[in-house]
Amino acid sequence: MIVLLTLRKISFRLAGKLILNILATGYIAFYLLWGFNYYREDLNARLNITPQQPGKQTFLELTTKLIDQTNRNHCTLEDLSAGKADSLVEFSYQQLARALQFEYPMGKRKDKSITFSHFFAQSGISGYFGPFFNEVHVNKKVLPIEYPVILAHEKAHQLGVTSEAEANFYAWLVCSQSDSKQLNYAADLYILRHFLRQAYQLKEYPELSAKISPQVKDDFNRIRQHWMELRNEKLDQAASTVNNAYLKTNKVEAGIQDYSGVVKLVLDFSLDSAFQKSHSFKLPE
């Protein structure tokens, strides 16, 4: 189109119409292929998990259980290949399909690496889902210890989950219910980080932090340092602004803050004994 405009083969008016038609076609295709999922019921309604109103004490008790479990499950994931992690995540999704109320496998499920991984890592993006071709993309810069949960998060979007909080919940649940201790630890580390962020302003935070083992703290610090070294502040802020606008435009009112909503979902799940018993879930002890 630029060449045609330069050579004056088409008018600016016609070029403008073509651009509008292309954008409109893309918008319609997005909603027909995947975007309609934004109009589904929320996770509590879909899975029949009763919303709870837990107090601070309940939150602290579950956080303590998560810390203890994470300490016990500590292990290395350096020897876990991407292919093995993918097969373990897929198997867990298959086993939980009835509980999570979806038909497995729902199309081709293989993941791909992000082409411009370094650029996306500078923007703080560890993975994304491509709705036009139903593809999961994971950043090559993701550490092995993060890979299973990030993969499971993007696969949740592949299954039609739109909310970032809900995708985080699916990722945690799928990895925590796996028979693989490595996936269990990745899930523990992932969800504990969200709980600790919520607990940071509480007076009990130093006491909670003191219970975390040195090995787990080392893993937290390694993940943080890894992404801070890759981060480009301007690109990160720009990506966050775009993502925030995209989510709010598509009925996710909390925007990028929606990611942290996983804490409430985990609390709802942990306190709904009827739902747990109906599907025999493993719970933090």
Residue, then its C-alpha position, 0 to 999 in steps of 0.5 A: m500500500i505504501v508503494l502504491l501510494t508513493l507511485r500514486k497508483i491509489s488515492f489516500r482516500l482509498a488507502g484509508k478505506l482499505i486500512l479501515n476494512i482490514l482493521a474491521t475484519g481483524y476485529i470481527a475475526f478476533y471475536l468470532l475465533w476466540g474473543f466471544n469467551y469474554y462473555r462467559e460466566d466467571l470461574n466461580a459460576r462455571l465450576n460451581i465454587t462458592p465465593q467466600q469472604p475469608g478473614k485475615q486469620t484464614f488468609l494467614e493460615l493458608t499462606t503458612k500452609l503454602i510456605d510449609q508445602t513449598n519448603r517441603n517440595h523444594c527441588t530443581l527443575e534444571d533437568l526438566s526439558a520443555g517437551k517433558a514439561d509440556s507432556l506433564v502439563e497436558f496430562s494434568y489438564q486431561q485428568l482435570a478436564r471434567a472438574l474444570q468443565f471443558e472438552y479435552p483436547m480442544g484442538k492442537r495444543k503444542d506450544k511455540s517459542i516467542t520469535f523475538s524473545h529478548f524484546f518481549a523479555q525486556s517488556g516483561i512478557s513471559g508468554y502469550f496466546g495467539p487467538f487467530f491460530n490458537e497458539v501458545h507462545v512461551n518466552k525462550k528467556v523463561l527459567p526452567i523453574e517458571y516454565p511449567v506454570i507459564l505454559a499452563h497459564e497460556k494453555a488455559h487461555q487456549l481453552g477459552v479462559t479470558s481472565e488473567a486471574e482465572a488463567n493463573f488459577y488453572a495454571w496453579l491447580v493443574c501443576s499442583q495436582s500433577d504427580s510430578k514433584q517438579l510441577n508441584y514445586a513450580a506451582d507452590l513457588y508461583i502461588l506463594r509469590h502472589f500470597l506474599r505480595q498480598a501479605y506484604q502490608l500486614k504486620e505478620y509479614p516478617e514472621l511469614s517471611a522468616k518461615i521460608s527456607p533459604q533454598v526457596k528464598d534463593d529461587f525467588n531471588r534468582i527469578r527476580q534478578h533474572w527478569m530485572e536484568l532483562r527488563n527495559e523500563k520504558l518497554d515494560q511500562a509501554a507493554s503494561t499500558v497496552n495490556n491494561a487497556y486491552l484487558k479493560t476494553n474486553k470486560v476485564e475491569a481490573g486490567i493488569q491488576d486482574y493477575s493478582g485476583v488468583v489469591k481470592l480464587v485459591l481461597d475460594f477453592s480451598l474453603d469449598s470442601a464440597f467442590q474438593k471432595s467431588h473431585s479428590f483434589k490434593l490440598p496444602e497441609 
